[in-house]
Amino acid sequence: MKEVGMMYPGRGPFRYLPPWLRPGWWFRPRFCWWLMLSFPFFDSKTELEWLRAEREYLREWLRAVEERIKELEEGE
C-alpha cells in the first residue's frame, strides 16, 4: 500500500525531499555536511552580559502580560 502524499524514491531520512534538494546532491556522498554548521563563539563575559539583558527583557514582558491579565480579570 502506498503512503499518502508526495514521496520520492529512496528509503533514507530525506526521502520526502526531491533529489536535487537532498544534502547528497549538494555535497558529495560520505561528506559530513553538518560539520559546516558553525556556532558563534562568545567568551563568558559577553554571554553573561547577554543573559542579563535577556533576563531583563523577559521580566518586562512578564510585567506587561501580568498587567494585561489583571485588566482582563477586572473587566469581567
N, C-alpha and C positions, 0 to 999 in steps of 0.2 A: 504494500500500500504506500503510495507516495505521500510525502509530507505536504501540508497545505502551505502555499506561498512560494515565492520565487527562490529556488535553490540552485546553486551552480555545482558542477561536478566536483567531486573530491570529498574526502572524509575528514579533513583537518579542521583546526579551530577557526579558520577563516572561510569556511565553505559558503557562508552567507554573502561573501563579497565576490564580485566578478574577478576573474584572474588578474586583470590589469590594475586592480586596487589592492591586491594582496601584497604583504611585505616581501614575499619571494620574487615578485615581479620587479619591485623597485631595487631590491638588494639581492645579491647572488645567493644561491642556496647555501645553507650552513653558515650564514653570516649573522653575527649577534647584533641585529638591528636595534635591540633595546638598549645596548650599551651606548648608543648615540644620544639617548635621552640624558640631558645634563641637568644637574641640580645646582642652583647657585650656592656658593659657599659664603657664609656670614660668620664673622667672629662672634664670640659670646656677648661682647658689649653691644654690638649692633642688634643682635637678636633680642637681648634684654630690653633695649630701648623700644624696639618694635612691639614686643609683647606688652610692655607697659602702656604704650599708646593704644594698642588694640583693646586692652582691658578697659581703658577709659572710654573709648568709643562704644564698646558694648554696654558699659554702665549707662551712658547717655541714652542709648536705645532702650535699655530696660526701664529707665525712668519714664521715657515717653510712652512705652507700652503700658506701664502701670497707671500713668495718668489717663490714658485712653480707656482702660478698663474701668477706672473709677468714674469717668464721665458716663460711660455706658450703663454702669450699675445705678448711678444717681438718676439717670434719665428714665429708668423703668418705673 
